[in-house]
Amino acid sequence: MLSPFFRLHVNYFVIIQHSSIRACVTHGKGVCRPDGDSQATWMATLTNNRRPLEWVTQALLLNSYILFIMGFLMLQTPIKTVLFDLDGTLLDVDMHQFVPAYLDGLAESIDPKLERKTFVETMISRTMERLASDDGSQTNEDFYRKALLSDLGITSAQFSAGLQLFYRDHLSQLEPLVTSFPLARKLIERCQSLGLDVVIATNPVFPRPVVDARLQWAGVGDFDYRWVTSYENSCYCKPNPHYFTAIFDELACDPQSVLMVGNDTEHDLSASQLGVTTFLVETWMIDRQSPFVADHRGSHLDLYHFLAQL
């Protein structure tokens, strides 16, 4: 994919190569020798002009510059994998409503007598701790299980049983909090039609069934994804660069061949630290005033057209 700036130079390069420096470089009073002109005619032209060599030099420098640009472009790694954030990117959801509702239902499923407010506050506090953690010695699932035992005395067995009840009795109640976005499906379809691997790179603080449910509600649950991050298979969270590194290691892919698509200026754009190309979706953008700058940005429709250029 070439930017308008690079396409301009590619076109200029073609013009120069086809006409050649000898054939036609004219500027002001400087004229280079046209093909077919006699040596005498060309020398006479040079004699009658004041600065012909200056224009020749400029033309040669320009040609060298174009060759450099072309060489640079040929070294660029093509995009082969697209990472999609989920919430706010492939679906519309207010996480300030979704998370408390999820935790409230989970608390009831674990133990109806459990103090809901304490459970919700503990889980949110521990989640914020995990987002800032650089400890990759355990999965995020193990982190939560140990935290619940130490903070609230909830055993791993109790938590597992509670999750199963939650999936059965409460998970579907969260669907009204999620709004699907018709273009989301077209985005995934376009990527796969181009032969690109698609990864759902959502922050892995939820169990896989909760991730799958949100994908289903978004209308994109039936695609064959190369990888989906969840708290079972992840040891880091965004914006930690190790979160992305773990994905690249799992897929054995070059970060420079990856496009990260998301709506969070910190959590998603942090992938740029690893050489990943980024696209900031502005439709439901979360601006955390981060130092990261998106390589590309725009609406979902802009993204759809952008993908066609890959």
C-alpha positions in Angstrom: 0.0 0.0 0.0 1.4 3.4 -1.0 0.5 6.7 0.6 -0.5 9.6 -1.7 3.0 11.1 -1.0 4.8 8.0 -2.1 2.4 7.4 -5.1 3.3 10.9 -6.3 7.0 10.0 -6.2 6.5 6.7 -7.9 4.7 8.4 -10.8 7.5 11.0 -11.0 10.0 8.1 -11.0 8.3 6.5 -14.0 8.2 9.7 -15.9 11.9 10.3 -15.4 12.9 6.8 -16.2 10.9 6.7 -19.4 12.1 10.1 -20.7 15.6 9.8 -19.2 17.9 12.6 -18.1 19.3 12.8 -21.7 15.9 12.9 -23.3 14.1 15.8 -21.7 14.9 17.9 -18.6 14.1 21.5 -19.3 13.9 24.2 -16.6 14.2 27.9 -17.2 17.0 28.5 -19.7 18.7 25.1 -19.0 18.2 22.5 -21.6 19.7 19.0 -21.6 20.4 17.3 -25.0 17.3 15.7 -26.6 17.8 12.3 -28.2 18.6 12.7 -31.9 20.2 16.1 -31.6 23.7 16.5 -33.0 26.6 17.1 -30.7 27.1 20.5 -32.3 23.5 21.5 -31.8 23.5 20.4 -28.2 26.8 22.3 -27.4 25.4 25.4 -29.1 22.4 25.2 -26.8 24.6 24.9 -23.8 26.7 27.8 -24.9 23.6 30.1 -25.3 22.3 29.2 -21.8 23.7 30.5 -18.6 23.0 27.7 -16.1 22.4 24.4 -18.0 24.7 22.4 -15.7 22.8 23.5 -12.6 19.6 22.0 -14.1 21.4 18.9 -15.0 22.7 18.5 -11.5 19.3 19.1 -10.0 17.8 16.5 -12.3 20.4 14.0 -11.4 19.9 14.6 -7.7 16.1 14.3 -8.1 16.6 11.0 -9.9 18.8 9.7 -7.1 16.2 10.8 -4.6 13.5 8.9 -6.4 15.6 5.8 -6.6 16.2 6.0 -2.8 12.4 6.3 -2.2 11.7 3.3 -4.4 14.3 1.3 -2.6 12.8 2.3 0.7 9.4 1.2 -0.4 10.5 -2.1 -1.6 11.9 -2.8 1.9 8.6 -2.3 3.5 7.0 -5.4 5.0 3.5 -6.1 3.7 0.7 -6.4 6.3 -0.2 -10.0 6.8 -2.0 -10.0 10.2 -4.7 -7.6 11.5 -5.3 -7.3 15.3 -8.8 -6.0 16.1 -9.7 -4.6 19.5 -13.2 -5.6 20.4 -15.1 -3.2 22.7 -15.6 0.2 21.0 -14.0 -1.1 17.8 -16.2 -4.0 16.6 -19.1 -3.3 18.9 -20.6 -0.3 20.8 -20.6 -0.8 24.6 -20.3 1.4 27.6 -17.9 -0.6 29.8 -18.8 1.6 32.8 -22.2 -0.2 32.6 -21.1 -3.5 31.3 -18.4 -4.3 33.8 -20.4 -3.7 37.0 -23.4 -5.6 35.5 -21.0 -8.5 34.7 -19.5 -8.5 38.2 -22.8 -8.2 39.9 -24.2 -11.3 38.1 -20.9 -13.2 38.8 -21.1 -12.4 42.5 -24.7 -13.7 42.7 -23.6 -16.8 40.9 -20.7 -17.5 43.2 -22.7 -16.9 46.4 -26.0 -15.1 46.8 -24.9 -14.0 50.2 -21.7 -12.4 48.9 -21.6 -8.7 49.5 -22.0 -7.4 46.0 -20.4 -4.0 46.4 -17.3 -5.4 48.0 -16.9 -8.0 45.3 -17.3 -5.5 42.5 -14.9 -3.0 44.1 -12.3 -5.8 44.7 -12.5 -7.1 41.1 -12.2 -3.6 39.6 -9.3 -2.7 41.9 -7.5 -6.0 41.0 -8.2 -5.4 37.3 -6.5 -2.0 37.4 -3.6 -3.6 39.2 -3.3 -6.2 36.5 -3.4 -3.6 33.7 -0.4 -1.9 35.2 1.5 -5.1 36.0 4.7 -6.3 34.3 4.5 -9.7 36.0 4.0 -12.4 33.3 4.7 -15.4 35.6 1.0 -16.4 35.6 -2.1 -16.2 33.4 -4.6 -13.5 34.1 -7.1 -16.2 35.1 -4.7 -17.5 37.8 -4.1 -13.9 39.0 -7.9 -13.4 39.6 -8.3 -16.8 41.3 -5.5 -16.1 43.7 -6.8 -12.6 44.3 -10.3 -13.8 45.2 -8.9 -16.3 47.6 -6.7 -13.9 49.4 -9.1 -10.9 49.4 -12.5 -12.5 49.8 -11.8 -16.2 50.7 -13.4 -17.5 47.5 -11.8 -20.8 46.6 -10.9 -21.7 43.0 -13.6 -24.4 43.1 -16.2 -21.9 44.2 -15.2 -19.5 41.5 -15.4 -22.2 38.8 -18.8 -23.3 39.9 -20.0 -19.7 40.0 -18.8 -19.1 36.5 -20.8 -22.0 35.1 -23.9 -20.7 36.9 -23.2 -17.2 35.5 -22.9 -18.5 31.9 -26.2 -20.3 32.3 -28.3 -17.8 34.2 -26.8 -14.3 33.7 -24.6 -13.9 30.7 -27.4 -13.4 28.2 -28.7 -10.6 30.4 -25.7 -8.5 29.3 -26.7 -8.5 25.6 -28.9 -5.4 25.8 -25.9 -3.4 26.9 -24.1 -4.2 23.6 -25.0 -2.7 20.3 -23.8 -4.4 17.1 -22.3 -2.3 14.2 -23.2 -3.6 10.7 -19.8 -2.5 9.2 -17.9 -4.7 11.7 -18.8 -7.8 9.8 -17.7 -6.3 6.5 -14.3 -5.3 8.1 -13.6 -8.9 9.0 -14.8 -10.2 5.7 -12.6 -7.8 3.8 -9.6 -8.8 5.8 -10.2 -12.5 5.2 -10.9 -12.0 1.5 -7.5 -10.4 1.3 -5.9 -13.5 2.9 -5.0 -11.7 6.1 -4.9 -13.4 9.4 -7.4 -11.8 11.9 -6.8 -11.7 15.6 -9.2 -10.5 18.3 -6.9 -8.5 20.5 -9.3 -7.6 23.3 -7.9 -6.8 26.8 -7.8 -10.2 28.4 -9.6 -9.6 31.6 -12.7 -11.7 30.8 -13.1 -15.5 30.5 -13.3 -16.8 26.9 -17.1 -17.5 27.0 -17.7 -13.8 27.8 -15.4 -12.8 24.9 -17.2 -15.2 22.6 -20.6 -13.8 23.7 -19.6 -10.3 22.8 -18.3 -11.4 19.5 -21.7 -13.1 18.8 -23.6 -10.1 19.9 -21.4 -8.0 17.6 -22.4 -10.2 14.7 -18.8 -11.5 14.1 -18.8 -14.6 16.2 -18.8 -17.1 13.4 -15.5 -16.2 11.8 -12.4 -18.4 12.0 -10.0 -16.2 13.9 -6.3 -17.0 14.1 -6.2 -16.1 17.8 -8.5 -14.6 20.4 -7.0 -13.3 23.6 -8.8 -14.0 26.9 -7.8 -14.3 30.5 -7.1 -18.0 30.1 -4.3 -17.6 27.5 -2.8 -14.3 28.4 -0.3 -13.2 31.0 -0.3 -9.5 30.3 -2.8 -6.8 29.5 -2.8 -3.8 27.2 -1.1 -1.4 27.1 1.9 -3.5 28.2 4.0 -4.3 25.1 4.5 -7.8 26.4 0.8 -8.4 25.6 1.5 -7.9 21.9 4.8 -9.7 22.0 3.0 -12.8 23.3 0.6 -12.7 20.4 3.5 -12.4 17.9 5.3 -15.3 19.5 2.2 -17.4 19.4 1.6 -16.7 15.7 5.3 -16.6 14.8 4.8 -13.3 13.0 6.9 -10.2 12.4 5.5 -7.1 14.2 6.2 -5.0 11.2 3.7 -7.2 9.2 0.9 -6.4 11.7 -1.8 -3.8 11.7 -3.4 -3.0 15.1 -6.9 -1.6 14.9 -8.5 0.0 18.0 -10.3 2.9 19.5 -8.0 3.5 22.6 -5.2 6.0 22.2 -3.1 4.2 24.9 -4.2 0.6 25.1 -4.2 0.0 21.3 -1.7 2.5 20.0 0.9 1.2 22.5 1.6 -1.6 19.9 3.4 1.0 17.9 6.4 0.7 20.3 7.1 -2.7 18.6 7.0 -1.5 15.1 3.3 -2.3 14.5 1.3 -0.2 12.1 -1.7 1.3 13.9 -5.1 2.5 12.9 -7.1 4.6 15.4 -10.9 4.2 15.0 -12.4 7.5 16.0 -16.1 6.5 16.0 -16.1 5.7 19.7 -12.5 6.8 20.5 -11.2 6.7 24.1 -8.5 9.4 24.3 -6.2 8.9 27.3 -3.8 11.6 26.2 -1.1 9.1 25.5 2.2 9.9 23.8 1.5 7.4 21.0 0.6 8.7 17.6 -1.6 6.6 15.2 -0.1 5.9 11.8 -3.7 6.1 10.4 -7.0 7.2 11.8 -10.6 7.7 10.8 -14.1 6.3 11.0 -15.1 2.7 10.5 -15.9 3.5 6.8 -12.4 5.0 6.4 -11.0 1.8 7.9 -13.0 -0.3 5.4 -11.5 1.6 2.5 -8.1 1.6 4.0 -8.0 -2.2 4.3 -8.6 -2.4 0.5 -5.2 -0.7 0.0 -3.3 -3.4 1.9 
